[in-house]
Amino acid sequence: MQNQDKAILIIGAGNIGRGVIGSLFYQSGYKLVIYDIMAERMKKLAEQGKYLVERVGEEKTQRIIVDNFEVLDCSDTKELIERITTIDLVACCVYEGAFESICKNISEAIKRRVTVGKSYLNVLLCVNALGAPEYFNKQIENNLVQNAEALNYFHNNVGICQVLVGTAGLPSPKELLAADPFAVTTRLGGYVGIDREHFKGQFPEVESVSRVEKANAQIYRKVYTGNMKHTMTAFMGKAKEYEFIADCNKDPYIQKCVTEAFYEAEEAIQREFNFSSKERQDWINGILNIKNTKLKDPISRVAANPMGKLSYHNRFVGPALMCIKHHIVPFYLARGIAYGFLYRDEEDQESIDITNYVQEKGIENAIDKYCGLKEEDWLLKELVKKHYEEAKYRKSLQGE
C-alpha cells in the first residue's frame, strides 16, 4: 500500500528516471511525480496510468507494474516550480543541456520554500556529467545572490547530491513495447548510491539505495573506468561489424584491449583519489564481471552521440590525461579514442560528422577539434594518431 505522504519528483522520464529511480522508489512506497518536456508522450503516459519495468538478469527476470504516479503539465514551468516548493526530494535524470533551466526552476522554488516554511530539500543528480554538483551550486547561488534569505536557506537546507546509478537502462524488446509503449528494461541488481556528505535530513529508506562516501571521486571512477570500458567495447565492436555488446564480450582481442584500458584508467583514478584496498578490489571485480550474454544491448545505443564521449573531460581523454599526470602511459585508452574516430553509424549524425571531418581534414585536425587537446598534450595526440592508422588497417583487412 502506497504512503501518499512520501513523494519524489522525477525530472526526466527516460530509462533512468522512470525505469531505475522511479521503480525503486515506487516499490518502497513513494508516489512518483513525473516531469518531462515530451508533452504528447507524457500525456499518453498519464492516460495509460501505469507502466512496466522489466529487470533482466543472467538467471531470472523480474517485472514491476508502476501505477502510483502523476504527470505534470510541461506547457510551462508553473506546476514544476510549485512541486519543487512542496516536495522534499527531487531526482534530476537529464542531460547537461537541461541543467541551466532546472537550476532556474529550483531557485524560484527555494524563494517560495522560505515563505512557506518548508525544511530540507534534496536534489539528487542522477547524471554522469562530471562536475554536476559544482555547476548546480554555482548556478543556484548566482540566481539567489540578490535574495539573502533565500541564499541562506539554500546553504543550510538544500542538499545538492551526486548520485551513482549502478544499474543500466536498456532497450526494451519489440514485443514488450508492443504490449506497453512505456515499458523500461533495466539490469537486475545493481545499486543507487547517494552522496552522504551533502544529503540533508532523514535519508530515504529505499531498497538498493544507500549513502556513499566520496561521491565525487566515485563518479569520476564510474565514468573514467566503467563507462569508458562500455563505450570502448562498442567502438571496437562496430569496427568488427558486430551488432550487440554481448558479441563484443566474446571477442578476445576487444576484451584484451578494453580490459587493459580499464586497468590504465583505474590505476590513474587510484593515484588521484586513494580508495581503500577493499573499495578498489570490489570495484575492479564488479566492473570486470559485467558480461551478461543474454542482454541484447545494441552497440548503436552504447556508442551514440560520440562527440561528447570523445570530448576533453569525458570518458577517454579525461582518464588518459589523468594517466599522464600520474606517469602512466595511456596506451590502450588512446586506442579507444582512435576507434571512436573510426566509429560510424548511418543513423547517428554525430558519428557521420566526425568521420566525414576525419576524411576531409585528417585525423590530426579531428583530434584537435573533437578532443580539444592542447600543445602540452602531444603524447596523447601522437598515440591516438598511431592507433588510428592501425585501426584503419585492421578494419581494411576485414574487407579483403
N, C-alpha and C positions, 0 to 999 in steps of 0.2 A: 504493500500500500504506500502511495506516494505522500510525502510530507510537503504540503504546499508552502510551508514557511521556508523551505530550502530551495534556492533557485540559483542557477548560473546563467549568465548572459554570454552567449557564444557569438562572436563577431567573425563571420566567415564560415559558411556552411558546407565546406568541402569535405574530403575524406577524413582529414584530421579533426575538423571542427565537429561535424555531426557524427562521424564514424568512430573516432577514437575517444576524444574528450566527451562528446555527447553521450555515448553509450555507457562509458564508465560511471559518469555522474548520475545518469538516469538509473542505473542498477543500484546505486546507493541512495535512492530516494529523492533525487533532485528533479525539480521541474526545469526543463530547458527553455530558455528564451532565445530565439534564433534571429540573427540579423545578417542579411546578405544582400548585396546590390543587384543580384539577379532576380528582378522583380517578378517576372512571369513564372519562373521556376519556383520561387518561394510561394507564390500564390497557389500553385498546384500542390506543393508540399502541404500547405495549410489545409487545403481542401481534402487531401488524402487522409490527413490526420494521424498517420503512422508511417514508419519506415523500418526496413530490415537491416540489421548489421550481422554479417556472417564473418566469424573469426575462423581462419583456416590454419590448422597445424599439420605436422607431419603425420600424426596418427588419427586425429579426430577433428571435427568441425563443430563449432558452437554457433547457435543462432539466437539473436535477441530482437524482439519487436519493441521499438521505441515509440510510445504513444502518448507521452505526457510532455507536450511541448507547445509553445506559442511562437508564431512567426510575426515579427514586427514589420510594420509598414516602412518601406525604404524609399518612398517617393520624396521624403525629406529626412532630416535628422532629428525631428522633434521627438518622436517616440524613443529613438535610441538614447538621446540625452536624458529623457525622463527616466528610462530604466537604469541607466548608469547612476542616476541620482538615488535610486531606491534599492537596487540590488548590490550586494556587497562583494560579489565575485564575478569577474569578467574575464573571459578567455579570448584572447586575440589570436585567431588562426588564419592569418592573411599574409600576403606578400608585402615586401617593403614599400611598394608604391602606395599602399593604403595607410602607412604609418602616420603621415602628417595629418591627414583628416581625422584619424582616430584620436590622436593627441589633442586636437582641437575640440572634439566632442567630449573627451574626458575632462578637459579643462573647464568647459562650460558646466559639466555636471558637478565638478568639485565646488564651483561657486555656489551652486544650489544646495549641495550637501551641507555646507556650512550653515545655511539659513534654516534647514530642516532638522539639524542636529543629528545627522547620521554619523555613525562611528567609523570603523575601519572599512576601507575599500582596497581590495587586492586585484591587481591586473596581471593576469597570467599570460606571458608572452610565449605562446606555443609555436615558435618560429625558429628557423635555422639561421636567420640573419645575425651575423656576428656583430656585437656591439648594440643590439636592440635595446637593452635596458638603459644604456647611456643615452641613446637617442631619445627615448621616451622621457627620461628625466629632464634632459636639457630642453626639449620642446615644451613640455608642460610648465616648467619653471619660467621660460620665456613668455608663455601665454598668460601666466598669472603674476608677472612681475609688478603690475600696477595695482594688484589687489593683495595687500599684506595679509589679510585674514585668510583668504583662500590659499595663499602661498604657504602660510604657516600650517594650515590643515594638511596640505599636500605633503609637507616634510614630516609631519608627525602621524598622519593617519592613513596614508596611501602607500601600499607596497607594490612596487614595480618588480615583478618576479620573473626571472628567466625560467623557462620550463624545458625539460629534456623529454622529448617524446620518443621513447624507446620501442615503438612498435609502428609498423608501416601501414599506410593506407594503400590498397592495391586495386587494380582494375577489376571490376566485377564481371563474371561470366555473362554472356549474352542472355542465356536462359534465365538467370537471376534478375537481370534488368528488365526482361520481358514481363516477369511477374511483378516486379516493383522497380520503377524507374529511378527511385531514390535509394535503392539498396547500396550499401557500402560493404566492401570486403577489406578486412584487415588481417594481420598476422595474429594468431592465437598466442597469448602470453605477452611478454614484454612488460614495460613499465612506463609510468609517467612520473618524473621527478621534478618537484617544485623547490625553488631556491629557499633554503631555510633562513638565510640571513636577512632577507628583505620582506618575508611574509609577515603581515600584521595580524594580531589577534589569534582567535581559535582556528587551528588548522582543520580542514575538512576531512572527515573520516570516509574515505573512498577506497575501495579495493583496488590494488595495483597502483595507487597514487601515494607517494611518500615525499618527505622532505629530503633534500640532498644538500651536501656540503659542497663548497667550491663550484657553484653552478656555472660561473663564468668560465672557469677553467674546463669544466666538463663539456660545455657547448663547443668550445674550440676543439676539444678532443673528439667529440662526436662528428663534427663537420670535417676536420682535417684527417681523421682516420676512417671512421665508419662510412660517412657519405662519400668521401673520396674513393674508397675501395669499391663501393657500389657503382659509382659513376664510371670509374676506370674500367670496371668489368664490362659495362655497357659499351663504352667507346671501343674497346678492343674486340668485343663480340660482334659489333656491327661490321668491323673490318673483315671479319671472317664470315660475314653474311648469316649469322645466327639471328633468330627472332626473339628468343626468350632468355632471360638471365639464367634460368636453370641449365640451358645448353652451354652457356659460358662456364658455369661451375664444373662442368665435366671436361673442360679443355685444359690439359696440363700446362701448356705454355701461358695461357691467360692467367691461370691460377698462380703460377710461379711469379709472374710479373706483378700482379696486384698484391700478392702477399708480401713481396719484397718492398713494394711502395708503402704498404701499411706499416711495416717494421721501421722504415725510414722515418715516416711521419710520427709514429708512436714514440720513437726514441727522442725526436725533437720536442714533442709535447712533454715527455717526462722530464727532460732537462729544463724546460721552460717553467713547468708548474709543480714538479716534485710530488707526484702522487705516492701514496704508501705502496709497499711491495704487494700487499693483498689487493688494493684497488687496481693497481696496474695489471696484475695477472688475471683478475676477474674480467677486466675489460678486454684484454687480449683474447682470452678464452671465449668470451661472449661474441665478439665480432668474428673471429675466425671460424666459429662453429655455425654461423648463419648460412646454411646451404639447403634450404627447403626445396627439394627437387620436384615437389608436387605443385608449387605455385607457378602459374603461367603469368609471370610478370614481364611484360614486353620491354625490350631494350629501348624502344621509342619513348616509353614513359620515363624511364630512369635517366636517359640522356637528354631529355627535352630541354630546350632553351639553353644551349651550350655557352652562349655569350657570358651569362652570369657565372657559370661554373668555371670558366677559364679566366675570370677577371682577377685583379691583383690580390684582393684579400680573401678570395674564395678557396675552394677545397683542394686546389692543386698548387697554385702559385703561393698561397699563404703558407702551407706546410713546407714547401720547397725552400722558401726564403727563411723560414724558421730553422730548417736543417742547416742552411749555410751559416746562419747566425751562431749555431752551436757546433760548427765544424764537422758537419755530416754532409757527405756528397749526396744530393738528391737524384741519384741516377735513375731509379725507376719512377719516381714522381715526374721527372722530366719526360719519361716515356709516356706516362699518362697524358700529359699536356699535348705531346705530339699526336697521339691518337685522337685527341679532341679536335685538332685541326684537320684530321682526316675524316672525322665523322660527318656524314651527310645523310639526311632523311628528307625525301622529296615532299614530305608533309610538315616539315619543321623549317620555317623561313629563316630562323637564325642560323641553322646549320648550312643552309643554302648560301646565305650571305657570307658566312665565314669561308667556306670552301671556294666560292667564287673570288673572294678577295685574295686568297692564297694563290689562286691560279693567275690572277691579273697582276698582283703586286709582289708576289713572292712570300715565302714563309717568314723571312726576317721582318719584313714590314708588318705582316699579320701578327707576329708575336708582340711587336711594339703597340699595335692598335688594340688588340683584344686582351693582352696580359698586362699591359701598362708597365712593362719592365723599364727600369732606369739604367743609366750608364753603368752604375756600380753593380748591376745585376747581370753582368756579362757572362758569368759562369753558367747560370741557369739558361740564359738565352742560347749559348753555344750548345749546351746539352740538348735542348729542345730541337734545335736545327738538325743536329746529327741523328737524333731519334726519329725525326720526321722523315728524313731521307730513307732510313732503314725501314720504317713502317710502310712507306710508299713502295719500296722494293718488295717487301713481304707480300703486300696486297697484290702487286702485279703478278707475282708467281702463281697466285690462285687462278688468274685468268688464262694461264697458258694451257 
